[in-house]
Amino acid sequence: MKRNVFQGEVDRNYSAFKEILPNIIEEFQCKFALMQGGKIEDYFDTVSDAVKAGTRQHPDEIFSVQEVTNKKIDLGFFSHVA
């Protein structure tokens, strides 16, 4: 069950991210967006910093991280899923 909750969060965040991307690409390109609940909470210079912040802010570990890029890449594997 827990795996389904995490995967649902990752899927929801990625779907929202794809919609938001055209509006943020210019300002935040090459940053990493910390996402939870389909919303971007903050941007970080490295994926490691984003994961650390996500772990600190979300002890339940339900969040994901997406790179702000024009490349078609799903960073789902960087999503913090236990």
MARBANU-600944 format. One line per field, with one value per atom (N, C-alpha, C): residue number from 1; chain; atom name; x, y negated, z. Coordinates in nm, 3 decimals. Each point is the difference from the previous one (the first is absolute). Example, Ala and Ser with C-alpha at 12.3 -4.5 7.8 and 13.67 -1.06 7.14 Angstrom:
num	c(1 | 1 | 1 | 2 | 2 | 2)
cadena	c(A | A | A | A | A | A)
atomo	c(N | CA | C | N | CA | C)
u	c(1.319 | -0.089 | 0.090 | -0.035 | 0.082 | -0.077)
v	c(0.569 | -0.119 | -0.120 | -0.105 | -0.119 | -0.109)
w	c(0.780 | 0.000 | 0.000 | -0.072 | 0.006 | 0.073)
This chain:
num	c(1 | 1 | 1 | 2 | 2 | 2 | 3 | 3 | 3 | 4 | 4 | 4 | 5 | 5 | 5 | 6 | 6 | 6 | 7 | 7 | 7 | 8 | 8 | 8 | 9 | 9 | 9 | 10 | 10 | 10 | 11 | 11 | 11 | 12 | 12 | 12 | 13 | 13 | 13 | 14 | 14 | 14 | 15 | 15 | 15 | 16 | 16 | 16 | 17 | 17 | 17 | 18 | 18 | 18 | 19 | 19 | 19 | 20 | 20 | 20 | 21 | 21 | 21 | 22 | 22 | 22 | 23 | 23 | 23 | 24 | 24 | 24 | 25 | 25 | 25 | 26 | 26 | 26 | 27 | 27 | 27 | 28 | 28 | 28 | 29 | 29 | 29 | 30 | 30 | 30 | 31 | 31 | 31 | 32 | 32 | 32 | 33 | 33 | 33 | 34 | 34 | 34 | 35 | 35 | 35 | 36 | 36 | 36 | 37 | 37 | 37 | 38 | 38 | 38 | 39 | 39 | 39 | 40 | 40 | 40 | 41 | 41 | 41 | 42 | 42 | 42 | 43 | 43 | 43 | 44 | 44 | 44 | 45 | 45 | 45 | 46 | 46 | 46 | 47 | 47 | 47 | 48 | 48 | 48 | 49 | 49 | 49 | 50 | 50 | 50 | 51 | 51 | 51 | 52 | 52 | 52 | 53 | 53 | 53 | 54 | 54 | 54 | 55 | 55 | 55 | 56 | 56 | 56 | 57 | 57 | 57 | 58 | 58 | 58 | 59 | 59 | 59 | 60 | 60 | 60 | 61 | 61 | 61 | 62 | 62 | 62 | 63 | 63 | 63 | 64 | 64 | 64 | 65 | 65 | 65 | 66 | 66 | 66 | 67 | 67 | 67 | 68 | 68 | 68 | 69 | 69 | 69 | 70 | 70 | 70 | 71 | 71 | 71 | 72 | 72 | 72 | 73 | 73 | 73 | 74 | 74 | 74 | 75 | 75 | 75 | 76 | 76 | 76 | 77 | 77 | 77 | 78 | 78 | 78 | 79 | 79 | 79 | 80 | 80 | 80 | 81 | 81 | 81 | 82 | 82 | 82)
cadena	c(A | A | A | A | A | A | A | A | A | A | A | A | A | A | A | A | A | A | A | A | A | A | A | A | A | A | A | A | A | A | A | A | A | A | A | A | A | A | A | A | A | A | A | A | A | A | A | A | A | A | A | A | A | A | A | A | A | A | A | A | A | A | A | A | A | A | A | A | A | A | A | A | A | A | A | A | A | A | A | A | A | A | A | A | A | A | A | A | A | A | A | A | A | A | A | A | A | A | A | A | A | A | A | A | A | A | A | A | A | A | A | A | A | A | A | A | A | A | A | A | A | A | A | A | A | A | A | A | A | A | A | A | A | A | A | A | A | A | A | A | A | A | A | A | A | A | A | A | A | A | A | A | A | A | A | A | A | A | A | A | A | A | A | A | A | A | A | A | A | A | A | A | A | A | A | A | A | A | A | A | A | A | A | A | A | A | A | A | A | A | A | A | A | A | A | A | A | A | A | A | A | A | A | A | A | A | A | A | A | A | A | A | A | A | A | A | A | A | A | A | A | A | A | A | A | A | A | A | A | A | A | A | A | A | A | A | A | A | A | A | A | A | A | A | A | A)
atomo	c(N | CA | C | N | CA | C | N | CA | C | N | CA | C | N | CA | C | N | CA | C | N | CA | C | N | CA | C | N | CA | C | N | CA | C | N | CA | C | N | CA | C | N | CA | C | N | CA | C | N | CA | C | N | CA | C | N | CA | C | N | CA | C | N | CA | C | N | CA | C | N | CA | C | N | CA | C | N | CA | C | N | CA | C | N | CA | C | N | CA | C | N | CA | C | N | CA | C | N | CA | C | N | CA | C | N | CA | C | N | CA | C | N | CA | C | N | CA | C | N | CA | C | N | CA | C | N | CA | C | N | CA | C | N | CA | C | N | CA | C | N | CA | C | N | CA | C | N | CA | C | N | CA | C | N | CA | C | N | CA | C | N | CA | C | N | CA | C | N | CA | C | N | CA | C | N | CA | C | N | CA | C | N | CA | C | N | CA | C | N | CA | C | N | CA | C | N | CA | C | N | CA | C | N | CA | C | N | CA | C | N | CA | C | N | CA | C | N | CA | C | N | CA | C | N | CA | C | N | CA | C | N | CA | C | N | CA | C | N | CA | C | N | CA | C | N | CA | C | N | CA | C | N | CA | C | N | CA | C | N | CA | C | N | CA | C | N | CA | C | N | CA | C | N | CA | C | N | CA | C | N | CA | C | N | CA | C)
u	c(0.083 | -0.083 | 0.086 | 0.106 | 0.087 | 0.062 | 0.042 | 0.059 | -0.098 | -0.128 | -0.102 | -0.016 | 0.009 | -0.010 | 0.116 | 0.121 | 0.118 | -0.008 | -0.036 | -0.008 | -0.108 | -0.111 | -0.106 | 0.048 | 0.080 | 0.056 | 0.096 | 0.086 | 0.095 | -0.075 | -0.100 | -0.078 | -0.073 | -0.061 | -0.074 | 0.097 | 0.114 | 0.097 | 0.056 | 0.030 | 0.056 | -0.101 | -0.124 | -0.105 | -0.013 | -0.001 | -0.009 | 0.125 | 0.116 | 0.127 | -0.001 | -0.046 | -0.004 | -0.087 | -0.106 | -0.087 | 0.066 | 0.072 | 0.064 | 0.126 | 0.069 | 0.133 | 0.012 | -0.092 | 0.017 | 0.006 | -0.062 | -0.002 | 0.124 | 0.078 | 0.114 | 0.135 | -0.001 | 0.124 | 0.104 | -0.041 | 0.096 | 0.067 | -0.077 | 0.053 | 0.074 | -0.044 | 0.054 | 0.070 | 0.035 | 0.065 | 0.124 | 0.017 | 0.112 | -0.011 | -0.109 | -0.025 | -0.081 | -0.017 | -0.078 | -0.117 | -0.119 | -0.122 | -0.043 | -0.017 | -0.055 | -0.151 | -0.067 | -0.145 | -0.071 | -0.117 | -0.087 | -0.141 | -0.093 | -0.141 | -0.026 | 0.084 | -0.020 | 0.047 | 0.076 | 0.048 | 0.150 | 0.065 | 0.142 | 0.014 | 0.079 | 0.023 | 0.123 | 0.103 | 0.122 | 0.090 | 0.104 | 0.097 | 0.138 | 0.081 | 0.133 | 0.100 | 0.127 | 0.106 | 0.037 | -0.018 | 0.035 | -0.116 | -0.003 | -0.104 | 0.019 | 0.125 | 0.029 | -0.059 | 0.018 | -0.056 | -0.153 | -0.060 | -0.146 | -0.050 | 0.067 | -0.040 | 0.018 | 0.111 | 0.023 | -0.111 | -0.034 | -0.107 | -0.133 | -0.027 | -0.124 | -0.012 | 0.108 | 0.001 | -0.022 | 0.060 | -0.014 | -0.143 | -0.056 | -0.133 | -0.114 | 0.028 | -0.104 | 0.049 | -0.009 | 0.048 | -0.067 | -0.119 | -0.066 | 0.062 | 0.093 | 0.076 | -0.088 | -0.113 | -0.088 | 0.022 | 0.092 | 0.033 | 0.075 | 0.026 | 0.083 | 0.082 | 0.099 | 0.091 | 0.005 | -0.011 | 0.007 | 0.102 | 0.078 | 0.093 | -0.074 | 0.025 | -0.061 | 0.087 | -0.049 | 0.075 | -0.096 | 0.048 | -0.078 | 0.013 | 0.100 | 0.019 | -0.119 | -0.041 | -0.109 | 0.059 | -0.008 | 0.056 | -0.089 | -0.031 | -0.079 | 0.097 | 0.017 | 0.092 | -0.069 | -0.097 | -0.072 | 0.092 | 0.112 | 0.093 | 0.068 | -0.001 | 0.053 | -0.106 | -0.122 | -0.104 | 0.033 | -0.020 | 0.036 | -0.110 | 0.019 | -0.098 | 0.067 | -0.053 | 0.060 | -0.039)
v	c(0.121 | -0.121 | -0.125 | -0.002 | -0.116 | -0.033 | 0.102 | -0.018 | -0.070 | 0.036 | -0.063 | -0.148 | -0.035 | -0.140 | -0.079 | 0.054 | -0.068 | -0.015 | 0.107 | -0.005 | -0.097 | -0.004 | -0.096 | -0.143 | -0.027 | -0.134 | -0.035 | 0.093 | -0.023 | -0.029 | 0.080 | -0.018 | -0.134 | -0.035 | -0.127 | -0.118 | 0.008 | -0.108 | -0.014 | 0.112 | -0.006 | -0.057 | 0.040 | -0.053 | -0.152 | -0.046 | -0.144 | -0.071 | 0.061 | -0.059 | -0.025 | 0.098 | -0.017 | -0.119 | -0.025 | -0.115 | -0.132 | 0.000 | -0.121 | -0.036 | 0.099 | -0.017 | -0.118 | -0.019 | -0.113 | -0.137 | -0.010 | -0.127 | -0.024 | 0.104 | -0.013 | 0.025 | 0.056 | 0.045 | -0.111 | -0.116 | -0.108 | -0.044 | -0.014 | -0.050 | 0.106 | 0.126 | 0.103 | 0.115 | -0.018 | 0.107 | 0.051 | 0.130 | 0.072 | 0.004 | -0.044 | 0.013 | 0.128 | 0.036 | 0.117 | -0.045 | 0.037 | -0.042 | 0.107 | -0.042 | 0.087 | -0.012 | 0.113 | -0.001 | 0.088 | -0.048 | 0.078 | -0.047 | 0.093 | -0.035 | -0.068 | 0.030 | -0.060 | -0.145 | -0.045 | -0.140 | -0.004 | -0.097 | -0.022 | -0.079 | 0.054 | -0.066 | -0.090 | 0.043 | -0.078 | 0.054 | -0.076 | 0.040 | 0.009 | 0.095 | 0.024 | 0.016 | -0.024 | 0.011 | 0.145 | 0.089 | 0.140 | 0.090 | 0.118 | 0.096 | 0.043 | 0.010 | 0.037 | -0.100 | -0.129 | -0.103 | 0.008 | 0.027 | 0.010 | 0.120 | 0.113 | 0.120 | -0.022 | -0.063 | -0.028 | -0.090 | -0.103 | -0.091 | 0.074 | 0.082 | 0.076 | 0.093 | 0.067 | 0.091 | -0.077 | -0.116 | -0.083 | -0.055 | -0.045 | -0.063 | 0.103 | 0.120 | 0.103 | 0.130 | 0.012 | 0.120 | 0.129 | -0.013 | 0.118 | 0.039 | -0.081 | 0.024 | 0.006 | -0.071 | -0.003 | -0.133 | 0.003 | -0.115 | 0.051 | -0.088 | 0.037 | -0.120 | 0.027 | -0.102 | 0.011 | -0.113 | -0.003 | -0.104 | 0.032 | -0.097 | -0.091 | -0.129 | -0.097 | -0.003 | 0.065 | 0.012 | 0.018 | -0.035 | 0.024 | 0.144 | 0.072 | 0.139 | 0.082 | 0.093 | 0.089 | 0.111 | -0.021 | 0.096 | 0.007 | 0.119 | 0.022 | 0.037 | -0.087 | 0.026 | 0.075 | 0.081 | 0.076 | 0.080 | 0.047 | 0.079 | -0.087 | -0.133 | -0.089 | -0.032 | 0.037 | -0.024 | 0.079 | -0.061 | 0.065 | 0.097 | 0.124 | 0.104 | 0.107 | 0.025 | 0.103 | 0.137)
w	c(0.000 | 0.000 | 0.000 | 0.085 | 0.009 | -0.135 | -0.073 | -0.134 | -0.093 | 0.006 | -0.083 | 0.032 | 0.128 | 0.043 | -0.059 | 0.012 | -0.053 | -0.152 | -0.068 | -0.146 | -0.044 | 0.071 | -0.032 | 0.013 | 0.103 | 0.020 | -0.113 | -0.035 | -0.110 | -0.129 | -0.031 | -0.123 | -0.001 | 0.111 | 0.012 | -0.018 | 0.066 | -0.010 | -0.140 | -0.064 | -0.135 | -0.099 | 0.013 | -0.087 | 0.017 | 0.124 | 0.028 | -0.051 | 0.018 | -0.043 | -0.151 | -0.077 | -0.146 | -0.040 | 0.073 | -0.031 | 0.039 | 0.110 | 0.052 | -0.078 | -0.054 | -0.059 | -0.098 | -0.094 | -0.093 | 0.071 | 0.115 | 0.073 | 0.086 | 0.026 | 0.090 | -0.066 | -0.120 | -0.063 | -0.013 | -0.039 | -0.022 | 0.131 | 0.103 | 0.127 | 0.082 | -0.009 | 0.090 | -0.072 | -0.126 | -0.075 | 0.072 | 0.001 | 0.065 | 0.152 | 0.056 | 0.144 | 0.022 | 0.126 | 0.036 | 0.087 | -0.043 | 0.069 | 0.100 | 0.125 | 0.104 | -0.009 | -0.018 | -0.020 | 0.102 | 0.039 | 0.089 | -0.026 | -0.009 | -0.023 | -0.133 | -0.100 | -0.133 | -0.010 | 0.100 | 0.002 | 0.023 | -0.062 | 0.024 | 0.129 | 0.090 | 0.129 | -0.003 | -0.073 | -0.005 | -0.112 | -0.033 | -0.101 | 0.063 | -0.050 | 0.055 | -0.113 | 0.032 | -0.100 | -0.030 | 0.097 | -0.020 | 0.043 | -0.059 | 0.037 | 0.145 | 0.043 | 0.139 | 0.098 | -0.029 | 0.088 | 0.003 | -0.114 | -0.007 | 0.081 | -0.011 | 0.075 | 0.150 | 0.039 | 0.142 | 0.056 | -0.074 | 0.045 | 0.005 | -0.100 | -0.002 | 0.118 | 0.034 | 0.115 | 0.130 | 0.010 | 0.120 | 0.012 | -0.111 | 0.001 | 0.003 | -0.049 | -0.010 | 0.062 | 0.132 | 0.067 | -0.051 | -0.058 | -0.056 | -0.134 | -0.049 | -0.124 | -0.124 | 0.003 | -0.116 | -0.072 | -0.096 | -0.083 | -0.121 | -0.095 | -0.114 | -0.043 | -0.083 | -0.051 | -0.152 | -0.066 | -0.146 | -0.043 | -0.103 | -0.056 | -0.096 | 0.010 | -0.090 | -0.126 | -0.105 | -0.124 | -0.116 | -0.120 | -0.121 | -0.049 | 0.051 | -0.039 | 0.047 | -0.082 | 0.040 | 0.085 | 0.132 | 0.094 | 0.123 | 0.041 | 0.121 | 0.111 | 0.097 | 0.110 | 0.112 | -0.034 | 0.101 | 0.090 | -0.056 | 0.082 | 0.104 | -0.017 | 0.102 | 0.105 | -0.027 | 0.097 | 0.126 | 0.111 | 0.125 | 0.040 | -0.040 | 0.028 | 0.083 | 0.116 | 0.088 | -0.046)
